[in-house]
Amino acid sequence: MWRMGGGEGRRSAPQPRQVAEMFDDIVARYDLLNGVLSFGLDRRWRRATVEALRISPGDWVLDLGCGTGYLARLLAGAGGRVVGVDISHKMLLEAKAKLRGRARVVLGSVFALPFRDRAFAAAGSAFVLRNLFDLEAPFRELARVVEPGGRIALVDITEPRSRPIRQLFDAYFGTVAPALGALVGKRDAYRYLVRSVAQLPPPAQVCAMLARAGFEQPRAKPLTGGMVTLFTAMRAAG
């Protein structure tokens, strides 16, 4: 249903301002619908992201595209000094209310991160990559702000490799997400979230992009039958 050939998926992806406006519009029900849509598995996937970063107490950690601050709370709970960045102003207001001082949040774009070089010991993201019209520039920005030897862990929805699982995934996600969106008056936004799965290149290509950006040992670990993939890598020295 959303199989991607060549670079067509990336060219169809929306620009940052469009993404910001869409997430501003769905912030009130975002966490709730994510949990319902994933049967609560989104919490497990975020915890796997935190574990992959191997945070030491006091490490400065970046939450890329922090949204409502769910991942940031987990990162802070692991001992990190967390800074979240997002392009959606309303998402950040929600994050600030929920975090209650446990992490800082900053309005900014992943294409031009408002941080100095080598500012963070680690960086993570949850369900952000598929919303980006280009991955190369954000990966270069990550490489700039993460210190040599620092780890990144980026989790996102991907199409399962197994054809039977993929068919079930397509049928479920393509039907239930828009239906849930319709219940809260946000059908178009959740239709976009369905289409956005096709915007993410295959895992091998994502790993190749990370390597070109300056990361070593890029890996793509499928979770829950490949419905989600956890991308990890280490910032190269130098």
C-alpha positions as CSV (number, residue, x, y, z in Angstrom):
1,M,0.0,0.0,0.0
2,W,2.8,2.4,0.8
3,R,5.8,0.7,-0.9
4,M,8.2,3.3,-1.9
5,G,10.2,3.3,-5.2
6,G,13.2,5.5,-5.8
7,G,12.9,8.8,-4.1
8,E,9.2,9.5,-4.7
9,G,8.2,9.2,-1.1
10,R,10.7,11.9,0.0
11,R,9.7,14.3,-2.7
12,S,6.0,14.1,-1.6
13,A,6.8,14.8,2.0
14,P,5.5,18.1,3.4
15,Q,7.6,21.1,4.3
16,P,8.5,21.9,7.9
17,R,5.9,24.6,8.3
18,Q,3.1,22.3,7.1
19,V,4.3,19.7,9.6
20,A,4.3,22.2,12.4
21,E,0.8,23.3,11.6
22,M,-0.5,19.8,11.5
23,F,1.0,18.8,14.8
24,D,-0.2,22.1,16.4
25,D,-3.7,21.0,15.3
26,I,-3.7,17.5,16.9
27,V,-1.8,18.1,20.1
28,A,-4.7,17.7,22.4
29,R,-5.3,14.0,21.5
30,Y,-1.9,13.0,20.2
31,D,-0.6,10.9,23.1
32,L,-4.0,9.2,23.7
33,L,-4.5,8.2,20.0
34,N,-0.9,7.0,19.7
35,G,-1.4,4.7,22.6
36,V,-4.7,3.4,21.3
37,L,-3.4,2.9,17.7
38,S,-0.4,1.0,18.9
39,F,-2.2,-1.0,21.7
40,G,0.2,0.7,24.1
41,L,3.3,-0.7,22.4
42,D,4.6,2.9,21.7
43,R,5.7,3.0,25.4
44,R,7.8,-0.1,24.9
45,W,9.3,1.3,21.8
46,R,10.3,4.5,23.5
47,R,11.8,2.6,26.4
48,A,13.9,0.6,24.0
49,T,15.2,3.9,22.5
50,V,16.2,5.1,26.0
51,E,18.0,1.8,26.8
52,A,19.9,1.9,23.5
53,L,21.4,5.3,24.5
54,R,23.1,3.9,27.6
55,I,22.8,7.3,29.4
56,S,25.1,8.0,32.3
57,P,23.8,10.3,35.1
58,G,24.3,13.9,34.2
59,D,24.7,13.3,30.5
60,W,23.3,16.1,28.3
61,V,20.8,14.4,26.0
62,L,18.9,15.8,23.1
63,D,15.3,14.8,22.3
64,L,14.9,15.5,18.6
65,G,11.3,16.4,17.7
66,C,10.2,16.0,21.3
67,G,6.5,16.6,20.7
68,T,4.6,16.4,24.0
69,G,7.7,15.4,25.9
70,Y,7.0,11.6,26.4
71,L,10.5,10.5,25.4
72,A,12.0,13.4,27.2
73,R,10.4,12.2,30.5
74,L,11.9,8.8,30.0
75,L,15.3,10.2,29.2
76,A,15.3,12.4,32.3
77,G,14.2,9.4,34.3
78,A,17.3,7.6,33.1
79,G,19.5,10.3,34.6
80,G,19.9,12.6,31.5
81,R,19.9,16.3,31.5
82,V,17.4,16.6,28.7
83,V,16.8,19.3,26.1
84,G,13.9,18.8,23.8
85,V,13.5,20.6,20.5
86,D,10.4,20.8,18.3
87,I,9.0,22.9,15.5
88,S,5.5,22.8,16.9
89,H,4.8,25.6,19.4
90,K,1.7,24.0,20.8
91,M,3.4,20.6,21.2
92,L,6.1,22.4,23.2
93,L,3.5,24.1,25.5
94,E,2.1,20.6,26.2
95,A,5.6,19.2,26.8
96,K,6.5,22.0,29.2
97,A,3.3,21.4,31.2
98,K,3.9,17.6,31.4
99,L,7.6,17.8,32.1
100,R,7.3,20.2,35.0
101,G,10.9,21.2,35.0
102,R,12.4,17.8,34.4
103,A,13.7,18.8,31.0
104,R,14.1,22.0,28.9
105,V,12.2,22.5,25.7
106,V,13.3,24.7,22.8
107,L,11.5,25.8,19.6
108,G,13.6,25.0,16.6
109,S,14.1,23.0,13.5
110,V,15.9,19.8,13.1
111,F,17.4,21.2,9.9
112,A,19.2,24.0,11.8
113,L,19.5,22.9,15.5
114,P,19.9,25.9,17.8
115,F,22.8,24.3,19.8
116,R,26.6,24.6,19.8
117,D,28.8,21.9,18.4
118,R,29.3,18.8,20.5
119,A,26.8,19.9,23.1
120,F,25.2,16.5,23.8
121,A,26.5,13.1,24.9
122,A,23.5,11.4,23.2
123,A,20.4,12.1,21.2
124,G,17.2,10.2,20.6
125,S,13.9,10.6,18.7
126,A,10.6,8.8,18.5
127,F,8.5,8.8,15.4
128,V,10.1,11.9,13.8
129,L,12.0,10.7,10.8
130,R,9.1,9.9,8.6
131,N,7.9,13.6,8.9
132,L,11.1,15.0,7.4
133,F,11.2,15.8,3.7
134,D,15.0,15.2,3.7
135,L,17.1,13.1,6.2
136,E,20.6,14.0,5.1
137,A,20.6,17.5,6.6
138,P,19.1,16.6,10.0
139,F,21.6,13.7,10.3
140,R,24.5,16.1,9.6
141,E,23.0,18.4,12.3
142,L,22.9,15.5,14.7
143,A,26.5,14.7,13.9
144,R,27.4,18.3,14.6
145,V,25.8,18.6,18.0
146,V,26.6,15.1,19.4
147,E,30.1,14.7,20.8
148,P,32.6,12.1,19.4
149,G,31.7,8.7,20.8
150,G,28.1,9.8,21.6
151,R,25.2,7.6,20.8
152,I,22.0,8.2,18.9
153,A,18.8,6.1,18.9
154,L,16.0,7.0,16.5
155,V,12.8,4.9,16.5
156,D,10.1,5.1,13.8
157,I,7.3,3.2,12.1
158,T,8.4,1.0,9.2
159,E,6.8,-1.5,6.9
160,P,7.4,-5.1,8.0
161,R,9.5,-7.1,5.6
162,S,7.3,-10.2,5.9
163,R,4.6,-10.0,3.3
164,P,1.8,-11.5,5.5
165,I,2.7,-9.2,8.4
166,R,3.0,-6.2,6.0
167,Q,-0.5,-6.9,4.6
168,L,-2.0,-7.0,8.1
169,F,-0.1,-3.9,9.0
170,D,-1.3,-2.0,5.9
171,A,-4.9,-3.1,6.4
172,Y,-4.9,-2.2,10.1
173,F,-3.0,1.1,10.1
174,G,-4.7,2.3,6.9
175,T,-8.1,1.8,8.3
176,V,-7.9,2.5,12.0
177,A,-5.7,5.6,12.0
178,P,-8.1,7.7,9.9
179,A,-11.1,6.3,11.8
180,L,-9.6,7.4,15.1
181,G,-8.8,10.8,13.5
182,A,-12.4,11.1,12.4
183,L,-13.6,10.5,15.9
184,V,-11.8,13.6,17.2
185,G,-12.4,15.6,14.0
186,K,-8.8,15.2,12.6
187,R,-9.3,12.7,9.8
188,D,-7.0,14.5,7.4
189,A,-4.1,14.7,9.9
190,Y,-4.3,11.0,10.6
191,R,-4.6,10.2,6.9
192,Y,-1.3,12.0,6.6
193,L,0.2,10.0,9.4
194,V,-0.7,6.8,7.4
195,R,0.9,8.2,4.2
196,S,4.0,9.3,6.1
197,V,5.1,5.7,6.6
198,A,6.0,5.6,2.9
199,Q,8.2,8.7,3.2
200,L,10.9,6.9,5.3
201,P,13.5,5.2,3.1
202,P,14.3,1.5,3.7
203,P,16.3,0.8,6.8
204,A,19.5,0.1,4.8
205,Q,19.3,3.5,3.2
206,V,18.7,5.2,6.5
207,C,21.9,3.5,7.9
208,A,23.9,4.6,4.8
209,M,22.8,8.2,5.4
210,L,23.9,8.0,9.0
211,A,27.3,6.8,7.9
212,R,27.7,9.6,5.4
213,A,26.7,12.1,8.1
214,G,29.6,11.0,10.3
215,F,28.2,8.1,12.4
216,E,29.8,4.8,13.0
217,Q,28.2,1.3,13.4
218,P,24.8,2.3,12.2
219,R,22.3,-0.4,12.8
220,A,18.6,-1.0,12.1
221,K,16.9,-3.2,14.7
222,P,13.4,-4.3,13.8
223,L,10.9,-4.3,16.7
224,T,7.5,-6.0,16.9
225,G,7.9,-7.9,13.6
226,G,9.4,-4.9,11.8
227,M,6.4,-2.6,12.3
228,V,8.9,-0.3,14.0
229,T,12.6,0.0,13.5
230,L,15.2,1.3,16.0
231,F,18.1,3.0,14.3
232,T,21.3,3.3,16.4
233,A,24.8,4.6,15.7
234,M,27.8,6.2,17.4
235,R,29.3,9.6,16.5
236,A,32.7,9.1,14.9
237,A,35.8,10.5,16.5
238,G,37.3,13.7,15.2
